[in-house]
Amino acid sequence: MFTKTASAELDPERLARPRIAEGVAVQEPMEAGGPWVLHRGGSRYFRVQADLARFTRILDGTRDHEQLAAVLGSPWTAHDVDMAVRKLADHQMLDDGTKPRRRHRRVRFIPPLTVQFTLLRPERLLRLVLPALRPLAGRSGSAAALLCALGGLLALVAQAPSVRQALGSPLPPSTYAGVVLGVLATTVVHEMGHGAVLTYYGGRPTRMGVMLFYLSPAFFCDVSDGWRLPRKEQRVRVALAGVVTQWVIAGAAALTTPLTGPGLREGLIVFAVVTYVSGLLNLLPFVKLDGYLALMSHLDIPHLRDRAMTDARRALGRTLFGGRYERELPELPWAVPYGLICLAFPLYLVFMAANLWGSAFLSMGAAGAALLLCGLGFLAHHLGRGTKSLVREAREAGARTRRIAAVGLGAAVLATACAMLIHLPYTLTGGYTVRDDGRTELLLPTSADRSLVREGATVRLLRSGVTVQQQTGAATVAGAKATAATAPLSMLLPVRTRALPMPVISYPLAVAATPQDRTGTAQLDAGKRPLGEWLYVKYVAPAVRW
């Protein structure tokens, strides 16, 4: 394998008399035939063979390789010891002389774009609820969960018109707040579900808290201790426990909708649909969510995604630059295409999050615009690091510098051509309101680019629900002169309210088709822009304009 390893960088004296790093623990199998596990820092777990685990336990820095082989006895040799030491060094399990990090850190950054904030250690809490979990762990509990989840889906299908109405209409503020709080509470219970099933099988969930996952807020429960479980089926159940819990809650909410009044019914419908869909998204195996953990556990291949991405990167390097590379997963014929999707999928997530939260960030003014730009800039930084790793691996694999330079030049030319020749439609999103005197106005955030608003520009007037938008009217800009105004919270969120006014700029509209609502969402057609200009206007300009 043409990569620089940690063993190559470790002090030779420390390799000669190896000592296990502080914070590394060796854990015995939970039952006969189960795996031995090395872990460091509470979140990095490595399954090892029994002989390597026993070898790790005697590394105290006082013996050289010959002495270690003598202590271990046959069939160990000094060469075997050397190979084992280098393997442990490659996984950063040996003392390298640096000051160890604090064992329990509240904040952790996980590349490429996840930040975790630990709030509690849930082991004791979950052991308290374990007696209530035992009756649900059998076949009868599984059947009841399946019936509840499927029954909820059938209930939503049976009232499809009400579902469309609820998803496509703004909600009362109290109902919207209830849906948001319900989704947050369900996410917490989702994570507790992972930890509870792990605890049921004898494992220890180590951390629980909140995180920013590719710019989107979420909760997490660290169940890395699942690698100690003796059977892969148990690890699959731990991975899927959160989604199952989530779908049971969604099913229960959907089943109760026919028994409630109109106001509560639409809130329960929206909550159930959002909860079902978020559970389905959790099953995508391309990022480190539940679906990936279940797939990795089912195949019983640790670090499946990282190794598949390594194979994909090396396949890409071999195609572009040539050279000889070793496969990480030669037994999986689909590892390369899977790894390519895993490499690209975070980009999709970040841009989706930027589109989803972009308006909210921009409405916060300079701080929000700068925060959004920093998040995207950080992603660009990691793309640069990935490119650097690709080139470094290519050089170590024997690729010629001339070919690497030619490919780099070609990529730069292609990127420039795409930035200039690909045109995308650009829209300004804001709101509209019908005043008491009958005037209709376009409302835009104060950070909006006023140069894009021109007289005669087409404006679509929409009714925005939680997940669905429906055009109910049309207009054109009647004048390009902006005036200061205020707009209710409904300009940003799909709620029916005129409360909580915020500063905006307004433009008069000439209505071509009268909208059905007095307030709603407006989208101004600002024409098409080259890709490079589109990215600048959408993500960079709002930050520098302030």
URKA-V258126 format. One record per residue. N is the residue number from 1. SS is DSSP state (H for helix, E for strand, L for the rest). PSI is psi in whole degrees, -180 to 180 (999 if undefined). OMEGA is omega in whole degrees, 0 to 359 (* if undefined). Layout:
n;ss;psi;omega
N;SS;PSI;OMEGA
N;SS;PSI;OMEGA
This chain:
n;ss;psi;omega
1;L;129;188
2;L;67;176
3;L;151;176
4;L;128;184
5;L;164;179
6;H;-32;180
7;H;-32;179
8;H;-24;183
9;H;-14;184
10;L;147;178
11;L;127;181
12;H;-34;179
13;H;-35;179
14;H;-30;174
15;H;-34;182
16;H;-38;177
17;L;79;190
18;L;145;174
19;E;138;179
20;E;143;183
21;L;152;177
22;L;137;180
23;L;-6;177
24;E;132;180
25;E;147;176
26;E;121;183
27;E;131;181
28;L;162;178
29;L;146;179
30;L;-23;175
31;L;167;182
32;L;132;180
33;L;-6;179
34;L;172;184
35;L;147;164
36;E;146;185
37;E;132;167
38;E;136;175
39;E;150;181
40;E;131;176
41;L;7;176
42;L;-7;182
43;L;-9;179
44;E;112;185
45;E;139;178
46;E;123;175
47;E;135;183
48;E;165;175
49;L;160;184
50;H;-39;182
51;H;-37;178
52;H;-35;178
53;H;-45;179
54;H;-37;177
55;H;-42;182
56;H;-35;184
57;H;-23;184
58;L;7;181
59;L;95;181
60;E;6;177
61;L;6;182
62;L;-10;185
63;L;144;173
64;L;-175;186
65;H;-39;179
66;H;-43;181
67;H;-38;178
68;H;-42;179
69;H;-37;179
70;H;-40;179
71;H;-40;183
72;H;-32;179
73;L;-179;181
74;L;141;10
75;L;17;182
76;L;139;174
77;L;169;178
78;H;-34;178
79;H;-41;178
80;H;-42;178
81;H;-44;180
82;H;-43;179
83;H;-41;180
84;H;-40;179
85;H;-44;181
86;H;-34;177
87;H;-43;178
88;H;-38;179
89;H;-39;179
90;H;-30;179
91;L;12;176
92;L;41;179
93;L;-5;182
94;E;152;177
95;L;120;180
96;L;10;178
97;L;-9;180
98;L;156;179
99;L;125;182
100;L;147;176
101;L;156;176
102;L;134;189
103;L;-44;184
104;L;98;178
105;L;136;180
106;L;-34;184
107;E;130;179
108;E;136;175
109;E;129;179
110;E;113;181
111;L;150;5
112;L;-23;187
113;L;57;177
114;E;131;177
115;E;124;182
116;E;138;177
117;E;108;182
118;E;129;179
119;E;-34;182
120;E;165;174
121;L;109;196
122;L;6;189
123;H;-48;183
124;H;-43;180
125;H;-44;183
126;H;-29;177
127;H;-27;177
128;H;-35;182
129;H;-3;183
130;H;-41;178
131;H;-34;179
132;H;-23;181
133;H;-30;186
134;H;-44;179
135;L;-22;182
136;L;-7;188
137;L;-10;182
138;L;-171;182
139;H;-36;180
140;H;-40;177
141;H;-41;178
142;H;-41;179
143;H;-40;179
144;H;-41;178
145;H;-43;179
146;H;-44;180
147;H;-40;180
148;H;-46;181
149;H;-46;180
150;H;-38;178
151;H;-38;177
152;H;-41;177
153;H;-44;179
154;H;-36;178
155;H;-38;178
156;H;-40;179
157;H;-39;182
158;H;-25;179
159;L;47;183
160;H;-43;179
161;H;-40;178
162;H;-35;178
163;H;-46;179
164;H;-41;180
165;H;-44;182
166;H;-40;182
167;H;-24;185
168;L;9;182
169;L;148;174
170;L;151;183
171;E;156;169
172;E;148;183
173;H;-41;181
174;H;-39;179
175;H;-43;179
176;H;-44;179
177;H;-39;178
178;H;-40;178
179;H;-46;181
180;H;-47;180
181;H;-38;178
182;H;-42;178
183;H;-42;179
184;H;-45;179
185;H;-40;179
186;H;-37;178
187;H;-39;177
188;H;-46;179
189;H;-36;175
190;H;-50;181
191;H;-37;176
192;H;-31;177
193;H;-43;176
194;H;-52;184
195;H;-36;181
196;H;-43;180
197;H;-38;176
198;H;-44;178
199;H;-39;179
200;H;-37;181
201;L;1;176
202;L;3;179
203;L;179;182
204;L;108;170
205;L;128;190
206;L;-35;185
207;E;153;174
208;E;142;181
209;E;-158;180
210;E;159;180
211;E;160;167
212;E;110;184
213;E;101;184
214;L;52;177
215;L;0;180
216;E;135;179
217;E;144;180
218;E;175;174
219;E;163;178
220;E;156;171
221;E;120;184
222;E;110;180
223;L;32;179
224;H;-24;179
225;H;-10;177
226;H;-21;178
227;H;-15;176
228;H;-15;182
229;L;139;188
230;L;-24;185
231;L;140;182
232;H;-29;178
233;H;-34;177
234;H;-41;180
235;H;-36;177
236;H;-42;180
237;H;-38;176
238;H;-44;182
239;H;-37;184
240;H;-7;185
241;H;-37;181
242;H;-46;180
243;H;-41;178
244;H;-46;178
245;H;-44;181
246;H;-45;182
247;H;-31;175
248;H;-43;178
249;H;-44;178
250;H;-42;179
251;H;-42;179
252;H;-41;178
253;H;-44;181
254;H;-37;181
255;H;-24;181
256;H;-10;184
257;H;-38;180
258;H;-15;185
259;H;2;186
260;L;167;178
261;L;173;186
262;H;-45;183
263;H;-49;180
264;H;-33;183
265;H;-47;183
266;H;-34;176
267;H;-43;179
268;H;-37;178
269;H;-49;180
270;H;-44;179
271;H;-45;182
272;H;-45;181
273;H;-47;180
274;H;-40;182
275;H;-42;175
276;H;-47;185
277;H;-43;180
278;H;-35;174
279;H;-40;178
280;H;-42;178
281;H;-31;178
282;H;-19;181
283;L;-5;177
284;L;129;187
285;L;16;188
286;L;-12;172
287;L;171;187
288;L;68;174
289;L;-171;188
290;H;-39;181
291;H;-41;178
292;H;-45;181
293;H;-37;178
294;H;-43;179
295;H;-47;180
296;H;-41;180
297;H;-40;180
298;H;-42;179
299;H;-16;181
300;L;43;179
301;L;104;179
302;L;149;177
303;L;39;183
304;H;-48;185
305;H;-46;180
306;H;-41;182
307;H;-36;177
308;H;-39;178
309;H;-34;175
310;H;-44;177
311;H;-41;180
312;H;-43;179
313;H;-39;179
314;H;-36;175
315;H;-40;177
316;H;-42;178
317;H;-40;178
318;H;-39;180
319;H;-42;185
320;H;-44;191
321;H;-16;187
322;L;-173;181
323;L;176;182
324;L;128;183
325;L;152;174
326;L;146;178
327;L;139;173
328;L;-35;184
329;L;65;182
330;L;-19;181
331;L;-9;181
332;L;105;181
333;L;-21;182
334;L;8;184
335;H;-40;183
336;H;-53;177
337;H;-36;177
338;H;-43;179
339;H;-37;178
340;H;-42;178
341;H;-41;179
342;H;-35;178
343;H;-38;185
344;H;-27;189
345;H;-38;177
346;H;-34;176
347;H;-44;178
348;H;-43;181
349;H;-43;182
350;H;-44;180
351;H;-35;175
352;H;-43;179
353;H;-39;179
354;H;-41;178
355;H;-37;183
356;H;-44;185
357;H;-3;185
358;H;-46;181
359;H;-40;179
360;H;-41;178
361;H;-46;183
362;H;-31;179
363;L;-14;178
364;L;-2;178
365;L;-150;186
366;H;-40;182
367;H;-45;180
368;H;-43;179
369;H;-41;180
370;H;-37;179
371;H;-43;178
372;H;-43;180
373;H;-39;179
374;H;-40;178
375;H;-45;179
376;H;-36;177
377;H;-36;178
378;H;-38;176
379;H;-42;178
380;H;-37;177
381;H;-43;180
382;H;-32;174
383;H;-40;177
384;H;-40;178
385;H;-38;178
386;H;-40;177
387;H;-41;178
388;H;-41;178
389;H;-39;179
390;H;-45;180
391;H;-41;180
392;H;-44;178
393;H;-37;179
394;H;-42;179
395;H;-41;180
396;H;-22;178
397;L;1;176
398;L;11;179
399;L;147;181
400;L;142;181
401;H;-38;181
402;H;-41;180
403;H;-39;178
404;H;-44;179
405;H;-40;180
406;H;-42;178
407;H;-41;178
408;H;-42;178
409;H;-43;178
410;H;-40;179
411;H;-39;178
412;H;-42;179
413;H;-42;180
414;H;-43;179
415;H;-41;179
416;H;-42;179
417;H;-42;178
418;H;-42;181
419;H;-29;183
420;H;-34;190
421;H;-27;179
422;L;124;181
423;E;134;180
424;E;144;176
425;E;136;180
426;E;131;179
427;E;146;170
428;E;126;181
429;E;131;178
430;E;-137;179
431;E;176;173
432;E;158;176
433;E;146;174
434;E;114;182
435;L;167;181
436;L;-28;180
437;L;6;177
438;L;-9;179
439;L;139;176
440;E;131;185
441;E;144;172
442;E;131;182
443;E;125;181
444;E;152;175
445;E;152;180
446;L;-18;179
447;L;-3;183
448;L;149;178
449;L;106;185
450;H;-22;181
451;H;-18;181
452;H;-13;182
453;L;112;182
454;L;148;180
455;L;133;181
456;L;-6;179
457;L;143;182
458;E;138;179
459;E;127;175
460;E;133;180
461;E;122;191
462;E;151;166
463;E;121;185
464;E;122;171
465;L;-170;181
466;L;-38;182
467;L;-14;187
468;L;138;173
469;E;141;180
470;E;127;178
471;E;127;180
472;E;-4;180
473;E;173;180
474;E;152;181
475;E;174;172
476;E;156;178
477;E;123;183
478;L;-15;179
479;L;140;185
480;L;8;179
481;L;123;182
482;L;147;174
483;E;150;179
484;E;140;181
485;E;-177;174
486;E;154;180
487;E;148;179
488;L;172;180
489;H;-24;181
490;H;-14;176
491;H;-31;182
492;L;-36;186
493;L;152;180
494;L;67;180
495;E;153;178
496;E;93;180
497;L;153;172
498;L;13;182
499;L;174;177
500;L;62;180
501;L;149;179
502;E;152;181
503;E;136;178
504;E;178;170
505;E;146;184
506;E;152;177
507;E;142;177
508;E;145;180
509;E;144;170
510;E;113;188
511;E;126;175
512;E;-34;177
513;E;118;186
514;L;127;180
515;L;159;182
516;L;-23;182
517;L;156;179
518;L;-22;175
519;E;156;179
520;E;-165;180
521;E;144;178
522;E;140;176
523;E;118;180
524;E;128;178
525;E;110;181
526;E;19;178
527;E;-177;179
528;E;148;181
529;E;146;171
530;E;151;185
531;H;-45;180
532;H;-46;178
533;H;-38;179
534;H;-46;179
535;H;-41;181
536;H;-48;183
537;H;-37;186
538;H;-39;189
539;H;-30;184
540;H;-48;185
541;H;-42;180
542;H;-31;180
543;H;-41;183
544;H;-19;181
545;L;-27;182
546;L;999;*
